[in-house]
Structure formats: structure tokens, C-alpha cells
Amino acid sequence: MADFGPSALGTKEHWDNTYEVELENFKSHEEEGEIWFGEKVQREVVQYFINKIESKSVCIMDIGCGNGVLLRQLANKGGFSNLKGFDYSENAIQLAKNIAKAGNELESKIDLFVGDFLDGSFAHRCGIALDKGTYDAVSLTTLPDASKPLDFYRQQYKNSLTQCFMPKLQF
């Protein structure tokens, strides 16, 4: 795999700053923020889940959930009831919680929490994992520890998926 080199998109600082602005925009103007990959793709993903996933209680984890918009759509449009949103940006999770609270919705269907997916402490098991760009961000990271190659962090991501979601998950 060709490396693209480090990018701001691969830094926690970038995402903290991005969600700080979105959090302020929501407080001031009730703007929910960006829909990653756009509304059309989001509708297609939700429709795919509705068509393909029989159990509405299957645990679905959104890794890098940001403002939680996809999870809300899975709950509202898809009827899914066991949704988890995970992000390493505290501002993202606060935004997602504020939006859900303002809409008086989904607190019983969506569990949102902050954490680092790569550190091995992730303890939730889910049947389905969604990633709209977290692996890409890992691949664009500025190496936190220069003694470890980028492939080390990519492998940590894969190990976290394998450990936390399905015992026989293959990446």
C-alpha cells in the first residue's frame, strides 16, 4: 500500500478543533454539522442496513462517529436499537450528545463514548463495525512514536477490530 504521508486529517488536534467549531455552531445556530460522505451516501448506507440486517437489536458500532448523524438515522429510519458511537474527540461526542438531547431522542438506543480505539482498552463487542474514515485517519497520522512505523498503527487498528468486534473478524 502506498503511503500518502502525514496530514492534518490524521491528527487528534485537527478533529478536536473541527468539532469545537461544530459544537459552537450547534449551540449558536442548532447546525448539526457535516454529514460525512454526504446525505445521498448516508441514505444508501441506512437503506442497505434496513434491507440486509434482519435483527434490529444487533449491536452496531460507529468507529469515529463524529456528530452521530449516521447512528441517529439508523435508529430513526432503520429502527435499530443497539447503537454505539465511539470517537477520540471529546468535542465530537459532546456534539453528538447535545444533538440527541435537543431532539429529545435516542438516548436509550445510542451509547456514545470517548476513547482511543488503538490503545487496546476498547471493551465493547458488537456484531457490525462502521468506519467512515478512521482507518484513513490512522493511515495519515503523524507518528506519535517515531520509533514505530506507520504499519504498526494500522496493525493496531486491525487488532482492535478483531479483538473487540467478532472473534473471527478478518480485515
N, C-alpha and C positions, 0 to 999 in steps of 0.2 A: 504494500500500500504506500502510495506517495504521501509524504508529509507536506503540508501547506505552510508550516511554520506557525509560530505563536501569533495570536490575535487577541484583541480586547474581548472578543466573544468567549474566549477561554478563561476569563478571569472572574473570580467572585466579585471583585470590586466593580466591574462593569455591570453585573446583574444587580448588585446591591444599589448602585446609583440609578440604574434604569427603573427598578421597582420603587425606589424612593420618590422619583418623579411621578410615576403612575399612581402611587399611594396618595400623593398630594393632589394630583388631578382628580382622583376619585373623591377625596374629601371636599374639594372645592366645587367640582362640576358633575360629580357622580358618573364620570367616564370610567368604564371598566378596564380600559387598556387594550392592548393588542391581542388579536386572535392569531396565534402562531400558525402560519401557512394559510391564513385566510378563511373566510366563512364557508366558501364552497367546499374546500377540503375537509373542514370540520364537519359539515353536514354529511359528507360522504363517509367519513370515519364513523360517525354516530349511526348512520343508516346501515353500514356494514355490521356493526356490533348488534344492532337490532335484528338483522336478518340471520346472523351466524351464531350468536350466543344464546342458547336456549335458557339457561338459568340466569335470572335477573339478580340472583344473590351471589353470583361468583365474585370473588374479590378482584377488583381491577385497580392496579397501581399506576399512577401517572408520575413518572420519574422526571423531576424538573417541571412541576405543574404550573409554575408561574402564578397567574391570577386565577387559576382554577376553572377557567371558562369551559374547557372540554369536559371536565368532571361534572359541572353543572348541567351541561347539555346531555350527557349520558344519563344523569338522574332524571331530568325533566322530560326529555324526548324519548329516552330509551327505557325508562323505568328501572334502571339499575340501582341497587340499594346498598352495595357494599364497596364503596369507593374510597381510595386513599390517595392523597396528594402529598408529594414529598418534594421539597426544594431546599437548597442550601442557603438561599437568600431569605433571611427573616422578613425582609420587606415584602417579598413575593407572597409569603404565607399570610402576613398581616393583611395585605390587599385582598387575597382570596377570602379570608375570614370576614373582612369588612363587607365585601360584595355580597357574600352569602347572608350575612346578618341583615344587611339593608333590604334584601329581597325577602326576608323572613322565610328562608328556605333551606332545606337540605342539611341542616346541622346533624340530623340523625342518619343521613345517608353518606356524608362525606367527612372523612377524618383527615385533617390537614396537619402536617408537622414539618419542622425544620431539622435538617441533619445533613451530614456528608455521606453520600452513597458509597464513596470509595474507602472509607475508613474501617469497614468491616463490622461496624456496630449496628448496622441495619437489622432489625429483628422481626420484621413483618413478612409473612408468607402470603403470596397472592397467586392466583391462577393465571392472571394476564398482566403483562407489563407493557405500558405505553412509554415511548420515548420520542419526543418531538424535536430533540436536538441535544440532549445531554451528552450522549456519546460523542457527538460532533464537538461540543464544547471541551470535553476531555481531550479530544484529539488536537484541539487548537490551544491548549493550555500553555502557559509559560511554566516550565517545570519548577514545581515548588522545591524539589530536591535535585539539584543539577547532577548529583552522582547517579541518579536513576534515569534510564532512557524513557522516552515517551511511551514505548510499548509496555513498560512496567505499569503505567497508569491505565492504559487501555485494558491490560490483562486484569487489573484490579476491578475495573468496571464489569468485565465479563464474569469474574469470580463472584462479585456481589450479586449479579443476576442469578447465577447458578445456585448460590447458597441461599438466597432469600426468596426465590420465587418457586421454582419447581426443582425437585431433586434431579430430574433427568433433562433439564433445560439445556439446549445446545444453542450456541451463538453462531 
